[in-house]
């Protein structure tokens, strides 16, 4: 099902498609996080990324709940956006030799992921409410709040020490 394909006829179809998109994205993020954790050298960054990896596992489970509550089987649809963000992160991180600059690149890449997720979950919360699925909106809002908090923690790390050390 493509974003503007004939398979999407209703707001519900669009909502389910977006759920499948973000479900795929979360799984790709889970696959990419261990590499970022291994490459990070700043202890606080490593710890934050590891905590977010565990949090992401919970978000995947929460998405499964939303699918089931909405009467859908959890499944994915390929998300070219997250694939591009992760590919770009791998390219940037792979090219940096200075460990302090590497940490700054990891933070920037992680924030690109968070901003994508914030956008997607924000839309899903709004659409769930529009569809009268406040139960789904509540679970999706929990994830949205976690993504915003993760972005805030990354900003604090970047502005507090990582970017300064890299400069």
N, C-alpha and C positions, 0 to 999 in steps of 0.2 A: 504494500500500500504506500504510494507516494503521497507527499504532503497535499498536493492538489489533484490527486487522482480521483477517478470516478468512484473509488471505494469510500470516499469521505463524502457523505451526503447530509449528515446532521451534525449538530454540535456534539452530540454524544459520540459519534464516530471520531470527531476531531479530538475530543477528550481522551478516548481510548488510544488513539494513535499517539498522542503526546505522552501518555503513560508508558506505552511500549518504547518510545524514543528514550525517555529518561531512565527506564529500566535497563535498556542497553547501555546507556551512558554510565550509569552507576557500576555496572559490571566491568566496563572498560576501565573505569577509574580504579576499581579494586585491583585490577590486573597491573595497572601502571604504578600505583602507590609504592609497592615494595622497592622498585628500582629507584624512585625518588628518595625513599628513606635510606637506602644503602648509600646513595651518592652524597646526601647531606652530611655536612661536617659539624655544623652548629648543633650542640646538644639540645637546646630548646626547640630548634626546628625539627630535629629528628623525633623528639618526643611528641611534638604537636602533630606531625604527619602520622606517626604511629597511632595516636589517639583518634585522629580523623579516619584512619583506616578502619579501626574498630567501629567507629560511629557509622561509617559507610555500610558496613555489614548490617547494622541495624536498620539503615535506611532501605536497603534492598529488601529486608524482611517486611518493613512497613509498606513498601510498594506492593509486595505480594498480597498483603492484607487489603490494600485499596482495590486491587484487581478483583479479589474475591468478594469484597463488599459490594462491588459494582456489578457482580455477576459475570465476570470475565476470567478467562484462564490467563495467568501471568505468562506473557511472552514478550519478546523483543522485536523491534524493528531497527534496522541499521540506522545509526545516527552519524552522518558525515561530519557534522559540526564537532562533536566530541572527538571523533577520530582525527580531525585536523588539529584541534587544540593539543591533543596528546602527541601527535606527530611533531608538531612545532616544538613542544616542550622537550621531546627526546632529541631533536636536532640542536636546540640551544644548549641543553645540559651536556650533550655529548661533545660540544665544541669548546667548553670552558675548562681551562687548566688551573687557574688560580682558584683555590678552594673557597675563599671568601666571596669572590665574584660568582662562583658556582652556587653558593647558598643564596645569593641575591637572585640569580636566575631561577632557582627552584621556587623561591617565594613567588616571583612574578608568574611563573608557569602555573603554580597552584592557585594563585588568585584568578587567573584566566579561567580555570576550571570552575572555581567557586562562583564567579560572575555568571558563567553559563548556567550553572545549576540554579542560582538565585532567579534568573530570568525564567527558566522553565518551571520551577516550582511555584513562582508567583502567578504565572499564567494558569497552572493547574488548580491552584487554590481558587482563583477567580472563576474558572470554568466549573469546578465542582459546585461552588455555591450557586452559580447560575442554573445549573442542572438540578438544583434542589438536593444535592448530595453533601449536606453539611458534615455528615459522618466522615466522608472521604476528605473533605476540606480540612477537617480537624487534624487528621493524620498527616496530610500533605503540609499543613502549616507547621507541624512539629519539625519536619525535615527542613522546610524553608528557614525556620528560626535557627536550626543547627548550622545550615550553610552560611547564613549571615554571621553567626558567631565565629565560625571558622575563618571567614574572610577578615573579621575584626582582629582575630588573634594573629593572622598572617601580617596584617597591616602594622600591628603593634610590634611584632618581631622585626619587620623591615625597617620601620622608622626608629625603633629603639636602638638597634645595634647592627643588624645585618647589612643594610645599605651603607651605613657609615664605615664599617670595616671594609667593605668592598671598594669604597671610594678611595 
